[in-house]
Amino acid sequence: MTPNRPDCLSVMGVAREIGAITGNPLRAPEIEVVEEGEPIDQWACVEIEDPEACPRYAARVITGVKVGPSPDWMRRRLEAVGLRAINNVVDATNYVLMELGHPLHAFDLNKVADRKIVVRRARDGEQLITLDGELRDLDKEVLVIADPEKAVAIAGVMGGSNTEVAGETVDVLLESAYFDPVVVRRGSKKLGLSTEASQRFERGMDWDGNIRAMDRAAQWILRIAGGKAASGAIDVYPKKRKRAVVSLRPERANQILGTELSGSRMAEMLEALGCKVTSKNEMIEVEIPSYRPDIEREIDLVEEVARVFGYNNIPNREVGGGSLWVERRSDLKLASRTRAVLTGLGLDEVVTSSLTDPDRASEDAVRLANPSGRPMSVLRTDLVSGLLEVARWNLNRQAGAVRIFEIGKVFAPGPGRSGTEEEERVAGVLVCETCRDHWHEKKQVLDFYDVKGIVEAYLGSITQAELEVVRFQISDFGFRIENHTNRNPQPATRNSLYEEGVAGKILLGGREVGHFGRLHRDVVARFDFDESVYGFDISLSEVLPFFEEARTFEPLARYPAVDRDFAVVVLESLCWGELLKKIRETDTGLIESVEVFDVYRGKPLGEGEKSLAFSVRFRSKERTLSEVEVGALCERIVERLSERFGARLRS
């Protein structure tokens, strides 16, 4: 049920809707309370200290009741809608709650001090044991029903055990009130307590229906629990409300809906929903029933007409049309390309909530002013935590391998009215448990180079003009193969999500745009992972300046390629990405690709030296290369490596 329709949270509300749609009249229950007792003024009184939070409070007193089990038919009906039968008095209030939709509460009158009800704000430090047996700490945000000595209920949420109707109860005070929806919602969230009553009060109850609901409950109590109803009823109503009147123009409604309904037909529809309708010239004046807080403007009435008439009954109209071209923003194109590339690389896209638990966010995470609960009380500061939750969920359900990514925003404190900064990012998580779907397949082993390859392929596909530079910079983030052997390890990325020595920064144009690598053992331990988990996290806003929107067709090569291999000896501290960059700069027109295919350490190389073997592919788009041209290029490459890095050919 949507929050704007509290009237449908009852049998009567649903019946009213069905009657309006089918044209059948609504049969409301006949309510009559036989008053045989003394005047109610002799039994109880009510005082409202906060009329803004409680605009109206009504009560009846029934004496001499015999508390016991409810009739079988009532118990069955309550159980059918998910309510537990308690006793005949309490069951009567719950029955009316489901029948008419208005929450009620019954107090043991003899447990109420001075037989006086006071509606007030809770005092700081005040406590109350509610009917569920929990001790609740209260404060000024919570509205309570009290007597002169103590709180006896949380207004609109739940009663207290200190005035509970039990087997020894003889006299009952029946409460039927209207509480401000915002006050009830705040109290409910503050205490972490949601009930059938609070769910209705939070949405805005029928402010003029509490007397009818109270009399209906009193009628049932007298029938199934006996007793006598005191003469009269208490109805404290300091500032009476008037029903809203909204004007509807039939011509305008037909214009909006594309219908040809008459004003009288529209009036019939609205009357079937409980509205009082009067015609005035070309206008319909509609008095809105108190149980429909969602109807405030003319367009709301137009919606009601369309709903009752039936959207499927609105005729089609031929309208003029044409192509509408809208330029898509570059950031949306980048997100779309990112989605296409990563799914093409074998990752599945997921969508997680922007709200998370404070335990899974950084200390400076932005907190919500009105959270639904602690698990969803702060804005996420990274995407990886949400992806790890999804991965764990899937692995718990026998998913042998999980490779997922998400495109979304992360949040941090910032300037401005909202106090929040947003950043669009893409992140991925790769987990591979022992997975052999077929007897002839080898066990899958996930390592650093899997995630590195995904990052490199992704950036290479979206930055066409910068592809060569991207490859170099991805290879030059401070991570080197030698780190695995603990020889002269390079500084690891400072991102606390990743493991030192098996992670790196992602650079574009000298700017850091993200990180990738093996996730830190402390991070994955919180999600009960026993094996290595790899991930990446990239800022799309930082990548956007390098994004190439146009993808041009590159014809297939017409001329053959020539491959040459080099093995050069360099210092151990030199990153191979620097060598690749220098080789590519030798001749950008004829050098098609450069790949490293071997690394060697040991004799006869000296201490602090290593040998890197490269495979260079030469190709011209205009002619077949000669042996002389290729030889000259190879000599030039060796010379440049020697001049820049002191490299020598390995003999």
C-alpha positions as CSV (number, residue, x, y, z in Angstrom):
1,M,0.0,0.0,0.0
2,T,1.4,3.4,-1.0
3,P,1.9,5.9,1.8
4,N,-0.7,8.3,0.4
5,R,-3.6,5.9,0.9
6,P,-4.1,5.1,4.6
7,D,-7.9,4.7,3.9
8,C,-7.2,1.5,2.1
9,L,-5.6,-0.2,5.1
10,S,-9.0,-1.5,6.2
11,V,-11.8,-3.7,4.9
12,M,-14.1,-0.7,4.7
13,G,-11.6,1.3,2.7
14,V,-11.1,-1.5,0.2
15,A,-14.9,-2.1,0.0
16,R,-15.4,1.6,-0.8
17,E,-12.9,1.4,-3.7
18,I,-14.6,-1.8,-5.1
19,G,-18.0,-0.1,-4.8
20,A,-16.8,2.9,-6.7
21,I,-15.4,0.8,-9.5
22,T,-18.2,-1.7,-9.8
23,G,-21.1,0.7,-9.1
24,N,-22.4,-1.3,-6.1
25,P,-23.4,0.7,-3.0
26,L,-21.3,0.5,0.1
27,R,-22.9,-1.2,3.1
28,A,-21.5,0.3,6.2
29,P,-22.0,-1.5,9.6
30,E,-24.8,-0.2,11.8
31,I,-23.3,1.2,15.0
32,E,-25.3,1.7,18.2
33,V,-24.0,1.9,21.7
34,V,-26.5,1.2,24.5
35,E,-25.5,3.5,27.4
36,E,-26.7,2.2,30.8
37,G,-24.0,3.4,33.2
38,E,-23.4,6.5,35.1
39,P,-22.2,9.7,33.3
40,I,-18.7,9.3,32.0
41,D,-17.5,12.5,33.9
42,Q,-17.8,10.4,37.1
43,W,-15.4,7.8,35.7
44,A,-12.6,9.5,33.9
45,C,-11.2,12.8,32.5
46,V,-8.7,13.7,29.7
47,E,-6.2,16.6,29.4
48,I,-4.2,17.4,26.3
49,E,-1.0,19.3,27.0
50,D,0.2,19.2,23.4
51,P,-2.7,19.9,21.1
52,E,-0.5,20.2,18.0
53,A,0.7,16.6,18.5
54,C,-2.7,15.4,19.5
55,P,-5.5,17.5,18.0
56,R,-8.3,15.2,19.2
57,Y,-8.7,12.6,21.9
58,A,-11.9,10.7,22.6
59,A,-12.7,8.0,25.2
60,R,-15.5,5.8,26.5
61,V,-15.7,3.9,29.7
62,I,-17.2,0.4,30.0
63,T,-17.6,-1.1,33.4
64,G,-18.2,-4.6,34.7
65,V,-16.6,-6.5,31.7
66,K,-15.6,-10.1,31.9
67,V,-12.3,-10.6,30.2
68,G,-11.9,-14.0,28.5
69,P,-11.4,-15.6,25.1
70,S,-13.1,-14.1,22.0
71,P,-15.7,-16.1,20.0
72,D,-14.2,-18.5,17.5
73,W,-15.4,-16.6,14.5
74,M,-13.6,-13.4,15.7
75,R,-10.4,-15.3,16.5
76,R,-10.4,-16.9,13.1
77,R,-10.9,-13.6,11.3
78,L,-8.0,-11.9,13.2
79,E,-5.7,-14.8,12.6
80,A,-6.6,-14.7,8.9
81,V,-5.2,-11.2,8.6
82,G,-2.1,-12.0,10.7
83,L,-3.1,-10.8,14.2
84,R,-2.8,-12.9,17.3
85,A,-6.0,-13.3,19.4
86,I,-5.4,-12.1,23.0
87,N,-8.7,-11.6,24.8
88,N,-12.2,-10.4,24.0
89,V,-11.6,-6.7,24.9
90,V,-8.3,-6.3,23.0
91,D,-9.5,-8.4,20.1
92,A,-12.5,-6.1,19.7
93,T,-10.2,-3.1,19.3
94,N,-8.0,-5.0,16.8
95,Y,-11.1,-6.2,14.9
96,V,-12.2,-2.6,14.5
97,L,-8.7,-1.6,13.5
98,M,-8.9,-4.0,10.5
99,E,-12.6,-3.3,9.8
100,L,-12.6,0.5,9.9
101,G,-8.9,1.2,9.8
102,H,-8.7,3.4,12.9
103,P,-6.3,2.3,15.7
104,L,-7.8,2.0,19.2
105,H,-6.4,1.1,22.7
106,A,-8.0,-0.3,25.8
107,F,-6.7,0.6,29.3
108,D,-7.5,-1.1,32.6
109,L,-9.2,2.0,34.1
110,N,-8.3,0.9,37.7
111,K,-4.6,1.0,36.9
112,V,-4.8,4.6,35.7
113,A,-3.9,6.9,38.5
114,D,-6.7,9.3,39.5
115,R,-8.5,7.8,36.4
116,K,-7.1,10.7,34.5
117,I,-5.5,10.6,31.0
118,V,-2.8,13.2,30.2
119,V,-1.5,13.5,26.6
120,R,2.0,15.0,26.8
121,R,5.6,14.7,25.6
122,A,7.8,12.2,27.4
123,R,10.2,13.5,29.9
124,D,14.0,13.1,29.5
125,G,15.0,9.9,31.2
126,E,11.5,8.5,31.4
127,Q,11.0,4.8,30.8
128,L,8.1,2.5,29.9
129,I,7.8,-1.2,29.6
130,T,5.6,-1.7,26.5
131,L,3.2,-4.6,25.8
132,D,5.9,-6.5,24.1
133,G,7.9,-6.7,27.3
134,E,10.7,-4.3,26.3
135,L,11.9,-1.4,28.4
136,R,11.8,1.7,26.3
137,D,13.9,4.8,27.0
138,L,11.8,7.9,26.1
139,D,12.6,11.6,25.5
140,K,10.9,14.7,24.3
141,E,10.6,13.5,20.7
142,V,8.1,10.8,21.9
143,L,4.4,11.6,22.6
144,V,3.0,9.5,25.4
145,I,-0.3,8.8,27.0
146,A,0.1,9.2,30.8
147,D,-1.7,9.5,34.1
148,P,-0.7,12.1,36.7
149,E,2.1,9.7,37.9
150,K,3.5,7.8,34.9
151,A,3.5,7.1,31.2
152,V,1.0,4.4,30.3
153,A,1.4,4.2,26.4
154,I,3.4,5.5,23.5
155,A,0.9,7.6,21.5
156,G,-0.1,6.0,18.2
157,V,2.5,3.1,18.6
158,M,2.0,0.7,21.6
159,G,0.5,0.6,25.0
160,G,2.3,0.0,28.3
161,S,2.2,-3.2,30.3
162,N,1.4,-1.2,33.5
163,T,-2.2,-0.6,32.3
164,E,-2.7,-3.8,30.2
165,V,-6.2,-5.3,30.0
166,A,-5.8,-8.8,31.7
167,G,-8.0,-11.4,33.3
168,E,-8.6,-9.4,36.4
169,T,-9.7,-6.3,34.5
170,V,-13.2,-5.1,35.3
171,D,-13.4,-1.5,34.1
172,V,-12.1,-0.4,30.7
173,L,-11.1,3.0,29.3
174,L,-11.4,2.8,25.5
175,E,-9.2,5.4,23.7
176,S,-9.7,6.7,20.1
177,A,-7.5,9.6,19.2
178,Y,-6.0,11.4,16.2
179,F,-2.2,12.0,16.4
180,D,0.0,14.1,14.2
181,P,1.6,11.8,11.6
182,V,5.0,13.4,11.9
183,V,5.1,13.0,15.7
184,V,4.1,9.4,15.5
185,R,6.7,8.7,12.8
186,R,9.5,10.3,14.8
187,G,8.5,8.4,17.9
188,S,8.3,5.1,16.1
189,K,11.7,5.6,14.4
190,K,13.3,6.8,17.6
191,L,12.3,3.7,19.4
192,G,12.7,1.3,16.5
193,L,9.2,0.1,17.0
194,S,6.7,-0.3,14.1
195,T,3.2,-1.6,14.7
196,E,-0.1,-1.9,12.9
197,A,-1.2,1.3,14.7
198,S,1.9,3.3,13.9
199,Q,1.8,2.3,10.2
200,R,-1.6,3.9,10.0
201,F,-1.1,7.0,12.1
202,E,2.2,7.8,10.2
203,R,0.2,8.0,6.9
204,G,-2.5,10.3,8.2
205,M,-5.6,8.8,9.8
206,D,-9.2,9.8,9.3
207,W,-9.2,12.8,11.7
208,D,-13.0,12.8,11.8
209,G,-13.5,9.0,12.1
210,N,-12.3,8.3,15.7
211,I,-15.8,8.6,17.3
212,R,-17.3,6.1,14.9
213,A,-14.5,3.6,15.4
214,M,-14.7,4.0,19.2
215,D,-18.4,3.4,19.2
216,R,-18.0,0.3,16.9
217,A,-15.4,-1.1,19.4
218,A,-17.6,-0.4,22.4
219,Q,-20.5,-2.2,20.6
220,W,-18.3,-5.3,20.1
221,I,-17.0,-5.2,23.7
222,L,-20.6,-5.0,25.1
223,R,-21.6,-8.0,22.9
224,I,-18.7,-10.3,23.7
225,A,-17.4,-9.2,27.1
226,G,-20.5,-7.8,28.7
227,G,-20.5,-4.8,31.0
228,K,-22.2,-1.4,30.8
229,A,-21.2,1.7,28.8
230,A,-21.1,4.9,30.8
231,S,-23.4,7.6,29.6
232,G,-21.8,9.9,27.1
233,A,-18.3,10.0,25.7
234,I,-15.2,12.2,26.2
235,D,-14.2,14.1,23.1
236,V,-11.4,16.7,23.7
237,Y,-11.2,18.6,20.4
238,P,-9.5,22.0,21.1
239,K,-9.4,23.2,17.5
240,K,-11.9,21.7,15.1
241,R,-10.9,21.1,11.6
242,K,-13.0,21.7,8.5
243,R,-13.0,19.5,5.5
244,A,-11.2,20.8,2.5
245,V,-13.2,21.9,-0.6
246,V,-11.6,21.6,-4.0
247,S,-13.0,22.8,-7.3
248,L,-13.0,20.6,-10.4
249,R,-13.6,21.9,-14.0
250,P,-15.1,19.0,-16.0
251,E,-13.9,20.6,-19.3
252,R,-10.3,20.8,-18.0
253,A,-10.5,17.2,-16.7
254,N,-11.6,16.0,-20.1
255,Q,-8.8,18.0,-21.7
256,I,-6.2,16.3,-19.5
257,L,-7.6,12.8,-19.8
258,G,-8.7,12.9,-23.5
259,T,-12.2,11.9,-22.5
260,E,-15.7,13.2,-23.1
261,L,-17.3,12.6,-19.6
262,S,-20.1,14.8,-18.5
263,G,-19.9,16.8,-15.2
264,S,-22.7,14.7,-13.7
265,R,-20.8,11.4,-14.5
266,M,-17.7,12.8,-12.8
267,A,-19.8,13.8,-9.8
268,E,-21.2,10.3,-9.5
269,M,-17.7,8.9,-9.5
270,L,-16.5,11.2,-6.7
271,E,-19.6,10.6,-4.7
272,A,-19.0,6.9,-4.8
273,L,-15.6,7.6,-3.2
274,G,-17.3,9.4,-0.3
275,C,-17.0,13.0,-1.5
276,K,-19.8,15.5,-1.2
277,V,-20.4,17.2,-4.5
278,T,-22.3,20.3,-5.5
279,S,-22.4,21.9,-9.0
280,K,-21.8,25.6,-9.4
281,N,-22.0,27.0,-13.0
282,E,-19.4,25.1,-15.0
283,M,-17.6,24.0,-11.8
284,I,-17.9,21.1,-9.5
285,E,-17.3,21.9,-5.8
286,V,-16.0,18.8,-4.0
287,E,-15.9,18.4,-0.2
288,I,-13.0,16.0,0.5
289,P,-13.7,13.3,3.0
290,S,-11.5,13.3,6.1
291,Y,-10.1,9.9,5.3
292,R,-8.5,11.1,2.1
293,P,-5.6,13.4,3.1
294,D,-4.0,12.8,-0.3
295,I,-6.6,14.9,-2.2
296,E,-5.5,18.5,-2.1
297,R,-5.7,20.0,-5.6
298,E,-7.8,19.8,-8.8
299,I,-5.3,17.5,-10.5
300,D,-5.8,15.0,-7.6
301,L,-9.6,14.9,-8.4
302,V,-8.7,14.4,-12.1
303,E,-6.6,11.4,-11.1
304,E,-9.5,10.0,-9.1
305,V,-11.9,10.4,-12.1
306,A,-9.4,8.6,-14.4
307,R,-8.8,5.8,-11.8
308,V,-12.5,5.1,-11.3
309,F,-13.4,5.5,-15.0
310,G,-10.5,3.1,-15.9
311,Y,-7.3,3.9,-17.6
312,N,-8.1,1.2,-20.1
313,N,-11.3,3.0,-21.0
314,I,-9.7,6.2,-22.0
315,P,-9.8,6.4,-25.8
316,N,-6.8,6.7,-28.0
317,R,-6.3,9.9,-29.8
318,E,-4.4,10.6,-33.0
319,V,-1.9,13.3,-32.3
320,G,0.8,14.9,-34.4
321,G,4.3,13.6,-33.9
322,G,7.8,13.6,-35.2
323,S,11.3,12.6,-34.3
324,L,12.7,14.2,-31.1
325,W,16.4,14.3,-31.0
326,V,18.1,15.1,-27.7
327,E,21.9,15.3,-27.2
328,R,23.0,12.9,-24.5
329,R,25.4,14.2,-21.9
330,S,28.9,12.9,-22.1
331,D,28.8,11.4,-18.6
332,L,25.8,9.3,-19.5
333,K,27.6,8.1,-22.7
334,L,30.6,7.2,-20.6
335,A,28.4,5.2,-18.1
336,S,26.7,3.5,-21.0
337,R,30.0,2.6,-22.7
338,T,31.4,1.4,-19.3
339,R,28.4,-0.9,-18.8
340,A,28.8,-2.3,-22.3
341,V,32.6,-2.9,-22.0
342,L,32.5,-4.5,-18.6
343,T,29.6,-6.8,-19.4
344,G,31.5,-7.8,-22.6
345,L,34.5,-8.7,-20.4
346,G,32.4,-11.2,-18.5
347,L,31.2,-9.1,-15.5
348,D,27.6,-8.9,-14.3
349,E,26.1,-5.5,-13.4
350,V,24.5,-5.2,-10.0
351,V,22.7,-2.3,-8.2
352,T,23.0,-1.8,-4.5
353,S,21.5,0.7,-2.1
354,S,23.1,4.1,-1.5
355,L,22.3,3.7,2.2
356,T,24.5,1.5,4.3
357,D,25.4,0.5,7.9
358,P,27.8,2.9,9.8
359,D,30.0,-0.1,10.5
360,R,30.7,-0.5,6.7
361,A,31.4,3.2,6.0
362,S,34.2,5.6,6.9
363,E,33.9,7.7,10.0
364,D,33.1,10.9,8.1
365,A,30.2,9.3,6.3
366,V,27.1,11.5,5.8
367,R,24.4,10.6,8.2
368,L,20.7,10.8,7.5
369,A,18.6,13.1,9.6
370,N,15.7,10.7,9.7
371,P,16.9,7.1,9.0
372,S,14.6,4.1,8.8
373,G,17.0,2.2,11.0
374,R,20.7,1.8,11.8
375,P,21.5,-0.6,8.9
376,M,20.4,2.2,6.5
377,S,21.4,5.3,8.4
378,V,24.5,6.7,6.4
379,L,25.3,7.3,2.8
380,R,27.9,5.0,1.3
381,T,31.5,6.1,0.9
382,D,32.5,3.4,-1.5
383,L,31.0,0.9,-3.9
384,V,33.1,-2.1,-3.0
385,S,31.4,-2.8,0.4
386,G,28.1,-3.2,-1.3
387,L,29.6,-5.4,-4.0
388,L,31.1,-7.7,-1.4
389,E,27.7,-8.2,0.2
390,V,26.3,-9.2,-3.1
391,A,29.2,-11.5,-3.8
392,R,28.8,-13.2,-0.4
393,W,25.1,-13.6,-0.9
394,N,25.7,-15.4,-4.2
395,L,28.5,-17.6,-3.0
396,N,26.2,-18.7,-0.1
397,R,23.9,-20.0,-2.8
398,Q,26.5,-22.1,-4.6
399,A,27.6,-19.6,-7.2
400,G,31.0,-21.0,-8.0
401,A,32.5,-17.7,-9.2
402,V,31.3,-14.1,-8.9
403,R,32.5,-11.3,-11.2
404,I,30.3,-8.2,-10.7
405,F,30.5,-4.4,-11.1
406,E,28.4,-1.4,-10.2
407,I,28.1,2.1,-11.6
408,G,26.9,4.5,-8.9
409,K,27.5,7.5,-6.7
410,V,29.5,7.7,-3.5
411,F,29.0,10.5,-1.0
412,A,31.3,12.5,1.3
413,P,30.8,15.7,3.4
414,G,31.1,18.9,1.4
415,P,30.1,22.5,1.1
416,G,26.7,23.8,0.2
417,R,23.2,23.6,1.6
418,S,23.1,19.8,1.4
419,G,26.5,19.4,3.1
420,T,27.2,16.5,0.7
421,E,29.5,15.9,-2.3
422,E,28.6,13.2,-4.8
423,E,31.0,11.4,-7.2
424,E,30.1,8.9,-9.9
425,R,32.3,5.8,-9.8
426,V,32.5,2.3,-11.2
427,A,33.8,-0.6,-9.1
428,G,34.1,-4.3,-9.5
429,V,34.7,-7.4,-7.4
430,L,36.0,-10.7,-8.6
431,V,35.8,-13.9,-6.4
432,C,36.5,-17.3,-7.7
433,E,36.0,-20.3,-5.5
434,T,36.9,-23.8,-6.6
435,C,34.8,-24.2,-9.7
436,R,35.0,-27.0,-12.2
437,D,31.8,-27.3,-14.2
438,H,33.2,-30.1,-16.4
439,W,35.6,-33.0,-15.7
440,H,38.1,-31.8,-18.3
441,E,38.3,-28.2,-17.0
442,K,41.1,-27.1,-14.7
443,K,40.3,-25.4,-11.4
444,Q,40.0,-21.7,-11.9
445,V,42.6,-19.6,-10.1
446,L,42.1,-15.9,-9.8
447,D,45.1,-13.6,-9.5
448,F,46.2,-10.0,-9.7
449,Y,46.6,-10.1,-13.5
450,D,42.9,-11.0,-14.1
451,V,41.8,-7.7,-12.6
452,K,44.6,-5.8,-14.1
453,G,43.6,-7.1,-17.5
454,I,40.0,-6.1,-17.0
455,V,41.1,-2.5,-16.0
456,E,43.5,-2.2,-18.9
457,A,41.0,-3.5,-21.5
458,Y,38.3,-1.2,-20.1
459,L,40.4,1.9,-20.2
460,G,41.8,1.0,-23.6
461,S,38.3,0.7,-25.0
462,I,37.1,4.1,-23.9
463,T,40.2,6.2,-24.4
464,Q,41.0,5.6,-28.1
465,A,43.4,8.5,-28.5
466,E,45.3,7.8,-25.3
467,L,45.5,4.0,-25.6
468,E,49.2,3.7,-25.7
469,V,49.8,6.1,-22.8
470,V,47.1,4.4,-20.8
471,R,48.8,1.0,-21.2
472,F,52.1,2.5,-20.0
473,Q,50.6,4.3,-17.1
474,I,48.5,1.3,-16.0
475,S,51.8,-0.7,-15.9
476,D,53.5,2.1,-14.0
477,F,51.5,2.5,-10.8
478,G,54.3,1.4,-8.5
479,F,53.3,-2.3,-8.6
480,R,55.8,-4.6,-10.2
481,I,56.0,-8.4,-10.7
482,E,59.1,-8.4,-8.4
483,N,56.9,-7.5,-5.4
484,H,55.8,-11.2,-5.2
485,T,59.4,-12.2,-4.5
486,N,59.9,-9.4,-1.9
487,R,62.8,-8.0,-3.9
488,N,63.0,-4.3,-3.6
489,P,59.2,-3.8,-3.3
490,Q,57.6,-0.6,-4.5
491,P,55.4,1.6,-2.4
492,A,51.8,0.2,-2.5
493,T,48.7,2.3,-3.0
494,R,47.6,4.1,0.1
495,N,44.0,3.0,-0.4
496,S,43.1,1.0,2.7
497,L,40.8,-1.3,0.7
498,Y,43.7,-3.1,-0.9
499,E,46.6,-5.4,0.1
500,E,50.0,-3.8,0.3
501,G,52.2,-5.0,-2.6
502,V,49.4,-6.5,-4.6
503,A,47.6,-3.3,-5.6
504,G,48.2,-0.3,-7.7
505,K,47.0,3.2,-8.7
506,I,45.4,3.8,-12.0
507,L,46.8,6.9,-13.7
508,L,45.5,8.8,-16.7
509,G,47.4,11.8,-18.0
510,G,49.4,11.9,-14.7
511,R,46.2,12.0,-12.7
512,E,45.1,9.3,-10.3
513,V,41.7,8.1,-11.3
514,G,41.4,4.9,-9.2
515,H,42.8,1.8,-7.7
516,F,42.8,-1.9,-8.2
517,G,44.3,-5.1,-6.8
518,R,43.7,-7.7,-4.1
519,L,41.4,-6.5,-1.4
520,H,42.8,-6.2,2.1
521,R,42.3,-9.3,4.3
522,D,40.7,-7.3,7.1
523,V,38.1,-5.9,4.6
524,V,37.1,-9.3,3.1
525,A,37.1,-11.0,6.6
526,R,34.2,-8.9,7.6
527,F,32.2,-10.6,4.8
528,D,33.4,-14.1,5.7
529,F,35.6,-14.7,2.6
530,D,38.3,-17.4,3.1
531,E,40.1,-16.8,-0.2
532,S,41.6,-13.9,-2.1
533,V,39.2,-11.3,-3.5
534,Y,40.2,-8.8,-6.2
535,G,38.6,-5.5,-7.0
536,F,38.9,-2.2,-8.7
537,D,37.4,1.3,-8.1
538,I,37.6,4.1,-10.7
539,S,36.2,7.6,-10.7
540,L,34.2,8.2,-13.8
541,S,34.3,12.0,-13.3
542,E,38.1,11.8,-13.5
543,V,38.0,9.5,-16.6
544,L,35.5,11.7,-18.4
545,P,38.1,14.2,-19.8
546,F,39.9,11.3,-21.5
547,F,36.7,9.7,-22.9
548,E,36.6,9.2,-26.6
549,E,32.9,9.2,-27.7
550,A,33.6,8.6,-31.4
551,R,34.7,5.1,-32.4
552,T,36.0,5.0,-35.9
553,F,36.5,1.9,-38.1
554,E,40.0,0.7,-38.5
555,P,40.5,-1.3,-41.7
556,L,42.1,-4.7,-41.5
557,A,45.8,-4.7,-42.3
558,R,46.6,-5.3,-45.9
559,Y,50.4,-5.8,-45.5
560,P,52.2,-8.4,-43.4
561,A,53.6,-7.8,-40.0
562,V,57.2,-8.4,-38.9
563,D,58.0,-9.6,-35.4
564,R,61.3,-9.2,-33.6
565,D,62.2,-10.2,-30.1
566,F,64.6,-8.4,-27.7
567,A,66.1,-9.5,-24.4
568,V,67.7,-6.6,-22.5
569,V,69.4,-6.4,-19.2
570,V,68.3,-3.5,-16.9
571,L,68.4,-2.6,-13.2
572,E,66.1,-4.5,-10.9
573,S,64.5,-1.2,-9.8
574,L,63.3,-0.3,-13.3
575,C,59.6,-0.7,-14.1
576,W,59.0,-2.5,-17.4
577,G,56.3,0.1,-18.3
578,E,59.0,2.7,-18.8
579,L,60.8,0.5,-21.3
580,L,57.5,-0.1,-23.2
581,K,56.9,3.6,-23.4
582,K,60.4,4.4,-24.8
583,I,60.1,1.6,-27.4
584,R,56.7,2.9,-28.6
585,E,58.1,6.4,-28.9
586,T,60.8,5.2,-31.3
587,D,58.4,5.1,-34.2
588,T,54.7,5.5,-33.5
589,G,53.9,4.9,-37.2
590,L,55.5,1.5,-37.8
591,I,55.5,-0.1,-34.3
592,E,52.1,-1.8,-33.9
593,S,52.4,-3.5,-30.5
594,V,54.9,-4.3,-27.8
595,E,54.5,-7.1,-25.3
596,V,56.7,-8.4,-22.5
597,F,56.9,-12.2,-22.5
598,D,59.6,-13.1,-20.1
599,V,61.5,-12.0,-17.0
600,Y,64.7,-13.6,-15.8
601,R,66.9,-13.2,-12.8
602,G,70.0,-15.1,-11.8
603,K,73.3,-16.1,-13.2
604,P,75.1,-15.0,-15.3
605,L,73.3,-11.6,-14.5
606,G,74.8,-9.4,-11.9
607,E,73.3,-8.6,-8.5
608,G,70.4,-6.1,-8.8
609,E,69.9,-6.9,-12.5
610,K,67.1,-8.6,-14.4
611,S,66.4,-9.5,-18.0
612,L,63.2,-8.4,-19.8
613,A,62.2,-10.0,-23.1
614,F,60.0,-8.0,-25.5
615,S,58.2,-9.0,-28.6
616,V,57.8,-6.0,-31.0
617,R,55.5,-6.1,-34.0
618,F,56.2,-3.8,-37.0
619,R,53.7,-3.1,-39.7
620,S,53.1,-0.4,-42.3
621,K,49.6,0.5,-43.6
622,E,51.0,1.6,-47.0
623,R,53.7,-1.1,-48.0
624,T,55.5,-4.2,-47.1
625,L,58.4,-3.5,-44.8
626,S,61.9,-4.5,-46.0
627,E,64.5,-6.3,-43.9
628,V,66.7,-3.2,-44.0
629,E,63.9,-0.9,-42.5
630,V,63.1,-3.4,-39.7
631,G,66.8,-3.8,-38.9
632,A,67.3,-0.1,-38.7
633,L,64.3,0.3,-36.3
634,C,65.6,-2.5,-34.1
635,E,69.0,-0.8,-33.8
636,R,67.3,2.5,-33.0
637,I,65.3,0.8,-30.2
638,V,68.4,-0.7,-28.6
639,E,70.2,2.7,-28.8
640,R,67.4,4.6,-27.2
641,L,67.0,2.0,-24.4
642,S,70.8,2.1,-23.8
643,E,70.9,5.9,-23.7
644,R,67.9,6.3,-21.4
645,F,68.2,3.3,-19.1
646,G,71.7,1.9,-19.6
647,A,70.1,-1.3,-21.0
648,R,72.2,-3.8,-22.9
649,L,71.2,-6.7,-25.1
650,R,71.5,-10.0,-23.3
651,S,74.0,-12.3,-24.9
